[in-house]
């Protein structure tokens, strides 16, 4: 059981004791802090917040607490209920709201939920804004309104408008997709993806859709993170029905994983690579991903004549770098596609539309499309350390050891080598250093991981 407070939001397991888990007391406390922070940004007569949620079992309970707390602060609520994370983000600007709250624990198991906080642009808060909210919560500097000034709670919807906004984009080619008569299998994991993805596919002209786990009841049919070991069912279904493509999303639909016609995962790291190739072919420009994402995006960006830039890990950091570098495409290697022509947020729906447009225009299978890209393998590891160890000093020592290589200190230590890269990041919640390594083969990547762990242990011993 856990409660994790960070600048990116509040997440935890439902039940237990206040302060240790995500209880009703904690939900009210942090929503009130968010609402007070929002009101502190500017003085006005009315404030509005959009509230959306994924389908997990606790969602309805959490939503009632959230809506009532905002009303108690005099903030009007537009409750769009079951909606993807990107749908909620876009609804904030559509309704000219002052902010948004997304009730989702993303890929975490069913017993988790979370409060993800948005600004008036429908984007996640930056570090300073997140810290300000945590301070308000700790200091309890919250003022509720009297009975004559309570906020209203109204139901709203943005599902169809999100789909229409995607179809209106220049690079989304509905006619080309429809002409291919794609057969697509969709795993909605019994959350909001099961509601909006089939509707999007039908709007794109896909007539043959096979739906798995298609009830938005929060009973996740498999572990929620779309990793190979968790998506065996859809891989088998793609092969059984001789489908062209399989689509898997996480419970809040901001990560996109694809299955090729042979029932083999396309690879989450390559979702953004394929979409970027398509976008950069039509719109020359720059691309951004985080430091732990595949080098393949850099390769195809430079092949297209653009420049690649890496940000610190975290969607808010990717978005900030994209704006700074005027990138035309960006995202994260976990299947998160950010296409600024639509909005600055990870969005599996725009990823699907652009990928299918690319596939239709290329007139090849998904497996053949994958062969176009540089082959890399990423492995993820970690090393447990003593809680008494100074992790920052340890990372400084590793950076010193590799000082003759290309070392990036934006987020931990990223070491770029000729045959791959190593990225070390410390955990914010436990004495762990997370290790990410990429090379052309899994054997080479594992060798990099083993080598860096030896360096870490040697540095500790000294």
C-alpha positions in Angstrom: 0.0 0.0 0.0 1.4 3.4 -0.9 0.8 7.2 -1.3 3.3 8.9 -3.6 3.3 12.7 -3.7 5.2 14.3 -6.5 5.2 17.4 -8.7 3.4 15.4 -11.4 0.4 14.5 -9.2 -0.7 12.3 -6.3 -1.1 8.6 -6.7 -1.6 5.7 -4.4 -3.6 2.6 -3.4 -7.2 3.0 -2.4 -8.0 2.3 1.2 -5.9 2.2 4.4 -5.0 5.1 6.6 -4.8 8.8 5.6 -1.3 9.9 4.8 -0.2 6.3 3.9 -2.7 5.6 1.1 -5.0 7.4 -1.3 -7.9 7.7 1.1 -10.9 10.1 0.8 -9.1 12.4 3.3 -6.0 12.6 1.0 -8.1 13.1 -2.1 -9.9 16.1 -0.6 -6.7 17.5 0.8 -4.8 17.5 -2.5 -7.7 18.5 -4.7 -8.3 21.4 -2.4 -4.7 22.4 -2.6 -4.9 22.3 -6.4 -8.1 24.3 -6.5 -6.5 26.9 -4.1 -3.4 27.1 -6.3 -5.6 27.6 -9.4 -7.5 30.5 -7.7 -4.2 32.0 -6.6 -3.1 32.3 -10.3 -5.6 35.1 -11.0 -8.6 36.7 -9.3 -11.8 36.3 -11.3 -15.5 35.8 -10.7 -15.7 32.2 -11.9 -13.3 29.3 -12.2 -13.9 26.1 -14.2 -12.1 22.8 -14.0 -12.6 19.8 -16.4 -12.7 16.4 -14.6 -12.2 13.2 -16.5 -11.4 9.6 -15.4 -10.4 6.2 -16.6 -12.6 3.2 -15.9 -10.9 1.8 -12.8 -13.2 0.6 -10.1 -12.5 3.4 -7.6 -13.0 6.1 -10.3 -16.6 6.9 -9.5 -15.9 7.3 -5.8 -12.9 9.5 -6.4 -14.8 11.6 -8.9 -17.5 12.4 -6.4 -15.0 13.6 -3.8 -13.1 15.6 -6.4 -16.2 17.3 -7.8 -17.6 18.1 -4.3 -14.2 19.5 -3.1 -13.9 21.8 -6.2 -17.5 23.0 -5.7 -16.7 23.7 -2.0 -14.0 26.0 -3.3 -16.4 27.9 -5.5 -15.0 26.2 -8.7 -17.4 25.1 -11.4 -16.9 21.5 -12.6 -17.3 20.2 -16.1 -17.5 16.4 -15.5 -16.7 14.5 -18.7 -16.6 11.3 -16.7 -15.1 8.3 -18.7 -12.6 9.9 -20.9 -9.0 9.2 -22.0 -6.2 11.4 -20.7 -5.7 13.2 -24.0 -9.4 13.7 -24.3 -9.5 15.5 -20.9 -6.4 17.5 -21.8 -8.0 18.8 -25.0 -11.3 19.4 -23.3 -9.7 22.0 -21.0 -8.9 24.3 -23.9 -12.1 23.5 -25.8 -14.2 24.7 -22.8 -11.8 27.5 -22.0 -11.4 26.1 -18.5 -8.9 27.2 -15.9 -7.5 23.7 -15.4 -8.2 20.0 -15.4 -8.0 16.9 -13.2 -7.5 13.4 -14.7 -8.4 10.6 -12.3 -6.1 7.8 -13.5 -3.2 5.8 -12.3 -2.2 5.1 -15.9 -0.5 1.7 -16.1 -0.6 1.0 -12.4 -2.8 -2.0 -11.2 -6.5 -1.7 -10.5 -6.1 -1.0 -6.7 -4.3 2.3 -7.6 -5.7 5.7 -8.6 -4.3 9.1 -9.0 -4.9 12.8 -9.3 -3.1 14.2 -12.4 -3.3 18.0 -12.6 -3.5 20.2 -15.6 -3.0 23.9 -16.3 -5.3 26.1 -18.4 -3.5 24.9 -21.5 -4.5 21.3 -20.8 -0.9 20.4 -20.0 0.8 18.9 -17.0 2.1 21.3 -14.4 5.8 22.1 -14.3 8.0 21.4 -11.3 7.5 24.8 -9.6 3.7 24.6 -10.0 3.7 21.1 -8.6 5.8 22.1 -5.6 3.5 25.1 -4.9 0.5 22.8 -4.7 2.3 20.4 -2.3 3.2 23.4 -0.1 -0.4 24.6 0.0 -1.4 21.1 1.0 1.2 20.9 3.8 0.5 24.4 5.1 -3.3 24.0 4.7 -3.7 27.6 3.4 -7.1 26.8 1.8 -10.2 28.9 1.9 -13.6 27.4 1.1 -16.5 29.6 0.0 -19.8 30.2 1.7 -23.1 28.5 0.8 -24.1 31.2 -1.7 -20.9 30.8 -3.8 -20.6 27.1 -4.2 -19.4 25.9 -7.7 -21.7 24.1 -10.0 -21.2 20.6 -11.3 -22.3 19.9 -14.9 -21.9 16.9 -17.1 -20.1 17.5 -20.4 -18.6 15.4 -23.2 -15.6 15.8 -25.5 -15.3 12.2 -26.9 -16.7 13.0 -30.4 -14.9 16.3 -30.7 -11.6 14.7 -30.0 -12.1 12.3 -32.9 -13.3 15.1 -35.2 -10.2 17.2 -34.3 -8.0 14.2 -35.4 -9.9 13.7 -38.6 -9.5 17.3 -39.5 -5.7 17.1 -39.4 -3.9 17.4 -42.8 -1.8 14.3 -42.3 -4.7 12.1 -41.3 -5.8 10.4 -44.6 -9.2 8.8 -43.9 -9.8 7.9 -47.6 -6.4 6.1 -47.9 -7.1 4.2 -44.7 -10.6 3.2 -45.7 -9.4 2.0 -49.1 -7.0 -0.5 -47.5 -9.8 -2.4 -45.8 -7.7 -3.0 -42.7 -8.7 -5.6 -40.2 -7.7 -4.4 -36.7 -7.8 -6.1 -33.3 -8.2 -3.7 -30.3 -7.4 -4.5 -26.7 -9.1 -1.8 -24.6 -8.1 -3.5 -21.3 -11.7 -2.9 -20.0 -11.0 0.8 -19.6 -11.7 4.0 -21.6 -9.8 2.8 -24.7 -12.5 0.3 -25.3 -14.9 3.2 -25.7 -13.0 5.7 -27.9 -10.6 3.6 -30.0 -13.3 1.6 -31.9 -15.2 4.9 -32.6 -12.0 6.4 -33.9 -11.3 3.4 -36.1 -14.8 3.5 -37.6 -14.5 7.3 -38.2 -11.2 6.5 -40.1 -13.1 4.0 -42.3 -11.9 0.8 -40.7 -14.9 -1.6 -41.0 -13.5 -4.8 -39.5 -12.7 -4.4 -35.9 -12.2 -7.2 -33.4 -12.6 -6.0 -29.9 -11.0 -7.6 -26.8 -11.6 -6.6 -23.2 -14.2 -4.1 -24.4 -16.2 -3.3 -21.3 -15.2 -0.1 -19.5 -15.7 -1.7 -16.1 -12.2 -1.3 -14.6 -11.6 -5.1 -14.4 -8.3 -5.1 -16.1 -8.0 -8.3 -18.1 -4.2 -8.4 -17.7 -1.5 -6.3 -16.1 -2.1 -2.8 -17.4 1.4 -2.0 -18.8 1.5 -3.0 -22.5 4.6 -5.2 -22.2 5.1 -8.4 -24.4 4.3 -10.7 -21.5 1.0 -8.9 -20.8 -0.4 -9.0 -24.4 -0.2 -12.6 -25.4 -4.0 -12.8 -26.0 -4.1 -10.0 -28.6 -1.0 -11.4 -30.3 -2.7 -14.8 -30.7 -6.0 -13.1 -31.8 -4.2 -11.2 -34.6 -2.7 -14.4 -35.9 -6.0 -16.3 -35.6 -8.0 -13.8 -37.5 -5.3 -12.9 -39.9 -5.6 -9.2 -39.0 -3.4 -6.5 -40.4 -2.7 -4.9 -37.0 -3.3 -5.1 -33.3 -3.7 -2.1 -31.0 -3.0 -2.1 -27.3 -3.3 0.9 -24.9 -3.0 1.5 -21.2 -6.0 2.3 -19.1 -5.9 6.0 -19.8 -4.9 5.8 -23.5 -1.8 7.9 -23.6 0.5 5.0 -24.5 0.2 3.1 -27.8 1.6 -0.4 -28.4 1.2 -2.1 -31.8 1.1 -5.8 -32.9 2.2 -6.7 -36.5 0.3 -9.1 -38.7 2.4 -12.0 -37.5 1.3 -11.5 -33.9 4.7 -9.9 -33.0 5.0 -6.7 -31.0 6.1 -3.7 -33.1 7.8 -2.4 -30.0 6.7 0.5 -27.9 9.9 2.3 -28.6 9.1 2.2 -32.3 5.6 3.7 -32.1 7.1 7.2 -32.0 9.7 6.2 -34.6 7.2 5.2 -37.2 4.9 8.1 -36.6 7.9 10.5 -36.7 9.1 9.1 -40.0 5.6 9.8 -41.5 5.4 13.3 -40.0 9.0 14.3 -40.9 8.5 13.1 -44.5 5.7 15.7 -44.9 6.8 18.4 -42.5 10.5 19.0 -42.2 11.6 19.9 -38.7 12.9 18.7 -35.4 12.0 15.8 -33.1 12.3 15.3 -29.3 12.1 12.4 -27.0 13.4 11.8 -23.5 16.9 10.6 -22.6 15.7 7.0 -22.0 14.1 6.6 -25.4 15.6 4.8 -28.4 18.4 6.2 -30.5 16.3 5.1 -33.5 14.3 8.4 -33.4 17.5 10.4 -33.6 18.6 8.3 -36.6 15.4 8.7 -38.6 15.2 12.5 -37.7 18.7 13.1 -39.0 18.0 11.1 -42.1 15.0 13.4 -42.8 17.2 16.4 -42.4 16.0 17.5 -39.0 17.6 17.8 -35.7 17.0 15.6 -32.7 16.9 16.8 -29.1 16.7 14.8 -25.8 14.9 16.0 -22.7 14.7 14.9 -19.1 12.4 12.0 -18.5 8.7 13.0 -18.0 6.0 14.3 -20.4 6.2 17.9 -19.1 10.0 17.9 -19.9 9.5 16.6 -23.4 6.8 19.2 -24.0 9.0 22.0 -22.8 11.9 20.9 -25.0 9.5 20.5 -28.0 8.3 24.1 -27.6 11.9 25.4 -27.1 13.1 23.5 -30.2 10.0 24.1 -32.3 9.7 20.3 -32.8 7.1 19.0 -35.2 6.9 15.6 -33.5 7.9 14.2 -30.1 7.1 11.7 -27.4 8.5 9.0 -25.2 9.7 5.5 -25.9 6.9 4.0 -23.8 4.5 4.5 -26.8 3.7 8.1 -26.1 3.1 10.2 -29.2 3.0 14.0 -28.9 1.8 15.8 -32.1 1.7 19.6 -31.5 -0.7 20.1 -34.5 -3.3 18.5 -32.3 -2.1 19.3 -28.7 0.9 19.0 -26.4 0.1 15.7 -24.7 0.8 12.0 -25.2 -2.1 10.7 -27.3 -2.5 7.1 -28.4 -5.5 8.2 -30.6 -3.4 10.6 -32.8 -0.7 7.9 -32.8 -3.2 5.4 -34.3 -4.5 7.8 -36.9 -1.0 8.9 -38.1 0.3 5.3 -38.0 -2.6 4.0 -40.1 -2.2 6.9 -42.6 1.5 6.0 -42.9 0.8 2.3 -43.3 -1.8 3.0 -46.0 0.4 5.3 -47.9 3.4 3.0 -47.7 1.2 0.1 -48.9 3.2 -2.5 -46.9 2.6 -4.7 -43.9 3.4 -3.7 -40.4 6.3 -6.2 -40.2 7.9 -4.8 -43.3 7.4 -1.2 -42.0 9.4 -2.2 -38.9 12.3 -3.4 -41.0 12.8 0.1 -42.4 14.1 1.3 -39.0 17.4 0.9 -37.3 17.4 -2.1 -35.0 18.0 -1.4 -31.3 17.2 -3.2 -28.1 16.7 -1.5 -24.7 17.0 -3.3 -21.4 15.9 -1.9 -18.1 17.6 -2.8 -14.8 18.2 -1.4 -11.4 20.7 -1.6 -8.5 19.5 -1.5 -4.9 21.8 0.5 -2.6 22.0 1.5 1.0 19.7 4.3 2.1 22.8 5.9 3.7 24.6 6.2 0.4 24.7 9.6 -1.3 23.3 8.8 -4.7 24.0 12.3 -6.2 27.7 11.9 -5.2 27.7 8.4 -6.8 26.3 9.7 -10.0 28.9 12.5 -10.0 31.6 9.8 -9.7 30.2 7.8 -12.6 30.1 10.9 -14.8 33.8 11.6 -13.9 34.8 8.0 -14.8 33.2 8.5 -18.3 34.3 12.1 -18.7 36.0 11.3 -22.0 32.7 10.1 -23.5 29.6 12.1 -24.4 28.0 12.6 -21.0 24.6 14.4 -20.4 23.7 15.5 -16.9 20.2 16.8 -17.7 18.6 13.9 -15.9 20.9 11.7 -13.9 23.8 10.5 -16.1 23.4 9.6 -19.8 26.5 8.2 -21.4 26.4 8.1 -25.2 28.8 5.5 -26.7 29.6 4.4 -30.2 27.8 1.1 -29.8 24.9 2.3 -27.6 24.1 4.3 -24.5 23.7 4.0 -20.8 21.3 6.1 -18.7 21.4 6.2 -14.9 18.6 7.8 -12.9 18.0 7.8 -9.1 14.6 6.9 -7.8 12.8 9.7 -5.9 11.1 7.3 -3.5 13.7 4.6 -2.7 17.5 4.0 -2.6 17.7 2.7 -6.2 19.5 3.7 -9.3 17.6 2.7 -12.4 19.7 1.6 -15.3 18.7 1.8 -19.0 20.9 0.5 -21.7 20.5 0.4 -25.5 22.5 -1.4 -28.2 21.9 -3.1 -31.4 21.4 -6.5 -29.7 20.1 -7.6 -26.3 23.5 -9.2 -25.7 25.4 -5.9 -26.2 22.8 -4.0 -24.1 23.2 -6.5 -21.3 27.0 -6.2 -21.5 26.6 -2.4 -21.1 24.4 -2.9 -18.1 26.8 -5.4 -16.5 29.7 -3.0 -17.1 28.0 0.0 -15.5 26.9 -2.1 -12.5 30.5 -3.1 -12.0 31.6 0.6 -12.1 28.9 1.5 -9.6 29.9 -1.3 -7.2 33.6 -0.4 -7.6 32.8 3.3 -6.9 30.9 2.3 -3.7 33.8 0.1 -2.5 36.3 2.9 -2.9 
